[in-house]
């Protein structure tokens, strides 16, 4: 504000330079004195700019209201802070998680399918598969804490599990390698592993799961 006052005074702008910001009805008006208003008035106005707002203005300062577009983890944390992941509606869940791969090419979907490994006609596929050459960077879908990083004995091969809080977890499977350890905190988009074909896999890809209160759900509803 002080810099704005100095610039306005030097440039000789009009009696007042108004700066108005619309934020849910809030209007801020900054009065910048000119040299003709006297030294005392100039000092008082520049030191204490006038800020006015409607008497009934309501300004929510919840994190998601201020910066959810640029802070998706803030939006997710607000949702998870209000209730467990199981209470989040499909509309709220959409786009709550980020892409675990730079290129998201869906292959085998969530749900019942013919097993590509055993040929069984009614295998339940616990996640969504994405095409990825071996060695492709795998990234955290949201910020959280690594709760598992190791060999999955039930077909997942090299596997990483991230806990995002209040019942929401994501898992990353068939990895060729991983670069995180249990207890490590990661941010959304952080590189955590490289895709591979370890475990019960017929080729290089990423098997991605979303778990809500310990139960797998369709990842596509969260991406």
Buried (B, 14 or more C-beta within 10 A) or exposed (E): EEEBBEEBBEEEEEEBBEEEEEBEEBBBBBBBBBEEBEEEEBEEBBEEBEEEEEEEEEEEEEBBBBEBEEBBBBBBBBBBEEEEBEBBEEEBBEEBBBEBBEEBEBBBBBEEBEBBEEEEEEBEBBBBBBBBEBEBBBBBBBBBBBBBBEEBEEBBBBBBBBBBBBBBBBBBBBBBEBBBEEEBEBEBBBEBBBBBBBBBBEBBBBBBBBBBEEEBBBBEBBB
